[in-house]
């Protein structure tokens, strides 16, 4: 084997003495904190058209709220005009609004403070 090939193979000389070859380091990109998407509130509005049962069933079907929580939110919207359903990121809030509106339930979304 030629001296050049021995050097490339990590060998010092023709006698076959091995030299230490440092392993190549992987370059890691700097670690960044994952950015959190700004929160949005999905609000249920009283509409005097939808029945309590329809609203409650729709909330349970579309969100993670259980029947008792859906009932409380529906009563709150009926008595005060509006109730907070969920707080989530913008795209999900938009999807909730589309889903509720397709069921003829009055909802809106707005940025959550803080």
Backbone as CSV, one residue per row, in Angstrom:
resi,resn,N_x,N_y,N_z,CA_x,CA_y,CA_z,C_x,C_y,C_z
1,UNK,0.852,-1.170,0.000,0.000,0.000,0.000,0.892,1.224,0.000
2,UNK,0.555,2.252,-0.765,1.391,3.447,-0.832,1.241,4.242,0.452
3,UNK,2.234,5.113,0.732,2.202,5.943,1.940,0.968,6.838,1.964
4,UNK,0.591,7.323,0.776,-0.583,8.211,0.698,-1.843,7.458,1.101
5,UNK,-1.989,6.234,0.605,-3.171,5.436,0.954,-3.156,5.047,2.419
6,UNK,-1.961,4.794,2.982,-1.857,4.462,4.398,-2.286,5.640,5.259
7,UNK,-1.881,6.874,4.844,-2.281,8.065,5.597,-3.791,8.227,5.576
8,UNK,-4.397,8.017,4.410,-5.841,8.164,4.304,-6.561,7.131,5.158
9,UNK,-5.974,5.988,5.303,-6.589,4.925,6.086,-6.318,5.087,7.574
10,UNK,-5.539,6.124,7.975,-5.238,6.344,9.381,-4.058,5.539,9.862
11,UNK,-3.153,5.170,8.966,-1.975,4.385,9.324,-0.750,5.258,9.078
12,UNK,0.206,5.322,10.071,1.374,6.199,10.002,2.392,5.793,8.950
13,UNK,2.714,4.532,8.895,3.792,4.129,7.990,3.516,2.741,7.430
14,UNK,4.461,2.294,6.640,4.295,0.992,5.997,4.281,-0.145,7.002
15,UNK,4.756,0.093,8.221,4.770,-0.950,9.240,3.364,-1.208,9.767
16,UNK,2.437,-0.296,9.470,1.053,-0.533,9.849,0.671,0.021,11.195
17,UNK,1.404,1.016,11.726,1.062,1.607,13.013,-0.147,2.512,12.824
18,UNK,-1.201,2.279,13.549,-2.440,3.049,13.402,-2.363,4.355,14.173
19,UNK,-2.975,5.389,13.622,-3.094,6.663,14.328,-4.564,6.878,14.672
20,UNK,-4.797,7.679,15.670,-6.171,7.964,16.076,-6.796,8.945,15.086
21,UNK,-7.948,8.604,14.595,-8.676,9.475,13.685,-9.894,9.991,14.442
22,UNK,-9.972,11.308,14.580,-11.085,11.897,15.336,-12.380,11.725,14.557
23,UNK,-13.439,11.265,15.236,-14.726,11.136,14.546,-15.267,12.522,14.193
24,UNK,-15.972,12.590,13.088,-16.542,13.870,12.669,-17.718,14.214,13.578
25,UNK,-17.755,15.489,13.999,-18.843,15.952,14.858,-20.032,16.359,14.005
26,UNK,-21.210,16.022,14.477,-22.419,16.506,13.822,-22.679,17.911,14.335
27,UNK,-22.942,18.787,13.438,-23.228,20.164,13.823,-24.719,20.276,14.109
28,UNK,-25.026,20.625,15.339,-26.422,20.771,15.752,-26.847,22.225,15.581
29,UNK,-28.037,22.451,15.048,-28.516,23.836,14.990,-28.783,24.325,16.411
30,UNK,-28.695,25.623,16.643,-28.948,26.127,17.991,-30.373,25.795,18.422
31,UNK,-30.512,25.422,19.689,-31.833,25.060,20.202,-32.657,26.317,20.406
32,UNK,-33.885,26.255,19.910,-34.805,27.373,20.064,-36.021,26.903,20.844
33,UNK,-36.579,27.815,21.601,-37.818,27.509,22.285,-38.932,27.446,21.256
34,UNK,-39.818,26.454,21.355,-40.934,26.443,20.425,-41.830,27.653,20.685
35,UNK,-42.226,28.307,19.609,-43.089,29.464,19.775,-44.512,28.996,19.984
36,UNK,-45.179,29.636,20.914,-46.565,29.305,21.176,-47.454,30.233,20.364
37,UNK,-48.448,29.656,19.738,-49.374,30.450,18.958,-50.239,31.293,19.886
38,UNK,-50.575,32.518,19.475,-51.400,33.359,20.337,-52.794,32.734,20.534
39,UNK,-53.316,32.796,21.747,-54.608,32.162,22.026,-55.799,32.997,21.538
40,UNK,-56.852,32.290,21.163,-58.114,32.900,20.751,-59.254,32.256,21.530
41,UNK,-60.255,33.071,21.849,-61.437,32.579,22.546,-62.542,32.313,21.535
42,UNK,-63.252,31.223,21.746,-64.453,30.931,20.964,-65.629,31.184,21.894
43,UNK,-66.499,32.101,21.478,-67.604,32.559,22.326,-68.947,32.097,21.770
44,UNK,-69.778,31.601,22.652,-71.138,31.188,22.310,-72.070,32.354,22.608
45,UNK,-72.942,32.677,21.645,-73.882,33.785,21.816,-75.307,33.262,21.914
46,UNK,-76.116,33.928,22.719,-77.529,33.606,22.805,-78.194,34.061,21.511
47,UNK,-79.034,33.199,20.921,-79.652,33.591,19.653,-81.177,33.516,19.647
48,UNK,-81.791,33.003,20.680,-83.248,32.887,20.784,-83.867,32.068,19.652
49,UNK,-83.066,31.294,18.931,-83.575,30.447,17.854,-83.251,28.982,18.158
50,UNK,-81.991,28.697,18.457,-81.564,27.323,18.724,-82.101,26.854,20.064
51,UNK,-82.483,25.590,20.105,-82.957,25.022,21.365,-81.784,24.695,22.272
52,UNK,-82.060,24.647,23.566,-81.014,24.282,24.524,-80.415,22.937,24.151
53,UNK,-81.276,21.979,23.839,-80.801,20.631,23.559,-79.882,20.609,22.334
54,UNK,-80.245,21.328,21.289,-79.413,21.383,20.077,-78.047,22.001,20.382
55,UNK,-78.032,23.080,21.148,-76.769,23.749,21.491,-75.902,22.829,22.335
56,UNK,-76.491,22.213,23.349,-75.737,21.325,24.248,-75.161,20.145,23.473
57,UNK,-75.978,19.503,22.661,-75.501,18.356,21.877,-74.373,18.776,20.923
58,UNK,-74.499,19.947,20.329,-73.471,20.427,19.399,-72.156,20.711,20.117
59,UNK,-72.237,21.323,21.285,-71.022,21.609,22.066,-70.311,20.313,22.424
60,UNK,-71.086,19.332,22.890,-70.494,18.043,23.271,-69.872,17.361,22.048
61,UNK,-70.538,17.453,20.918,-70.057,16.807,19.695,-68.797,17.459,19.142
62,UNK,-68.718,18.786,19.218,-67.613,19.498,18.567,-66.425,19.820,19.471
63,UNK,-66.627,19.829,20.770,-65.547,20.209,21.686,-65.237,19.064,22.635
64,UNK,-64.319,19.323,23.552,-63.971,18.320,24.568,-64.805,18.499,25.837
65,UNK,-65.754,19.434,25.805,-66.590,19.666,26.976,-67.592,18.524,27.138
66,UNK,-67.852,18.144,28.397,-68.854,17.107,28.631,-70.247,17.743,28.707
67,UNK,-71.260,16.934,28.859,-72.648,17.419,28.832,-72.916,18.441,29.933
68,UNK,-72.409,18.217,31.128,-72.627,19.151,32.240,-71.981,20.511,31.949
69,UNK,-70.748,20.497,31.454,-70.069,21.751,31.108,-70.794,22.456,29.964
70,UNK,-71.271,21.701,28.989,-72.010,22.276,27.866,-73.308,22.919,28.355
71,UNK,-73.979,22.277,29.287,-75.212,22.831,29.862,-74.924,24.153,30.564
72,UNK,-73.862,24.189,31.366,-73.512,25.422,32.089,-73.180,26.562,31.129
73,UNK,-72.444,26.266,30.069,-72.091,27.301,29.091,-73.331,27.798,28.348
74,UNK,-74.244,26.885,28.054,-75.478,27.259,27.356,-76.350,28.152,28.234
75,UNK,-76.473,27.813,29.501,-77.245,28.635,30.438,-76.600,30.013,30.587
76,UNK,-75.270,30.035,30.702,-74.560,31.309,30.818,-74.813,32.194,29.602
77,UNK,-74.736,31.615,28.410,-74.988,32.385,27.184,-76.435,32.872,27.150
78,UNK,-77.354,32.045,27.606,-78.775,32.418,27.613,-79.031,33.576,28.570
79,UNK,-78.408,33.524,29.736,-78.661,34.542,30.771,-77.870,35.828,30.554
80,UNK,-76.624,35.728,30.106,-75.790,36.929,29.990,-75.555,37.369,28.541
81,UNK,-75.950,36.532,27.599,-75.776,36.870,26.191,-74.573,36.227,25.536
82,UNK,-73.577,35.842,26.325,-72.363,35.243,25.760,-71.683,34.360,26.805
83,UNK,-71.004,33.300,26.336,-70.251,32.412,27.223,-69.010,31.918,26.503
84,UNK,-67.928,31.784,27.228,-66.681,31.252,26.688,-66.803,29.735,26.525
85,UNK,-66.589,29.261,25.300,-66.601,27.817,25.065,-65.216,27.229,25.242
86,UNK,-64.246,27.721,24.455,-62.875,27.203,24.509,-61.895,28.319,24.199
87,UNK,-60.661,28.109,24.602,-59.550,28.976,24.209,-58.536,28.075,23.518
88,UNK,-58.131,28.478,22.321,-57.240,27.659,21.510,-56.478,28.558,20.546
89,UNK,-55.690,27.977,19.659,-54.973,28.783,18.674,-55.926,29.213,17.554
90,UNK,-55.515,30.203,16.799,-56.398,30.854,15.820,-57.022,29.883,14.806
91,UNK,-56.214,29.028,14.212,-56.732,28.131,13.180,-57.798,27.201,13.735
92,UNK,-57.572,26.707,14.944,-58.553,25.813,15.567,-59.817,26.594,15.923
93,UNK,-59.655,27.824,16.403,-60.814,28.666,16.729,-61.645,28.928,15.474
94,UNK,-60.972,29.182,14.357,-61.685,29.391,13.093,-62.466,28.141,12.693
95,UNK,-61.859,26.996,12.882,-62.539,25.739,12.566,-63.768,25.550,13.452
96,UNK,-63.620,25.802,14.757,-64.779,25.713,15.666,-65.908,26.624,15.176
97,UNK,-65.570,27.851,14.813,-66.592,28.804,14.356,-67.311,28.276,13.119
98,UNK,-66.565,27.762,12.170,-67.174,27.213,10.957,-68.097,26.046,11.288
99,UNK,-67.635,25.174,12.188,-68.438,23.999,12.543,-69.735,24.399,13.253
100,UNK,-69.621,25.309,14.211,-70.829,25.743,14.928,-71.782,26.485,13.997
101,UNK,-71.237,27.329,13.141,-72.105,28.090,12.228,-72.801,27.168,11.234
102,UNK,-72.150,26.066,10.858,-72.797,25.109,9.955,-73.990,24.438,10.636
103,UNK,-74.000,24.450,11.966,-75.114,23.902,12.745,-76.088,24.993,13.183
104,UNK,-75.926,26.185,12.630,-76.802,27.340,12.905,-76.742,27.793,14.360
105,UNK,-75.537,27.677,14.950,-75.313,28.135,16.320,-74.422,29.367,16.254
106,UNK,-74.831,30.408,16.949,-74.144,31.697,16.897,-72.903,31.696,17.796
107,UNK,-71.744,31.798,17.154,-70.470,31.859,17.868,-69.602,32.943,17.238
108,UNK,-68.582,33.351,17.964,-67.578,34.272,17.422,-66.248,33.908,18.046
109,UNK,-65.190,34.559,17.535,-63.876,34.349,18.122,-63.194,35.699,18.279
110,UNK,-62.309,35.766,19.278,-61.549,36.994,19.494,-60.236,36.628,20.164
111,UNK,-59.218,37.469,19.984,-57.935,37.182,20.652,-58.119,37.143,22.168
112,UNK,-57.478,36.184,22.800,-57.499,36.106,24.260,-56.419,37.033,24.790
113,UNK,-56.705,37.729,25.826,-55.720,38.638,26.410,-54.717,37.852,27.232
114,UNK,-53.478,38.255,27.102,-52.454,37.744,27.966,-51.857,36.504,27.610
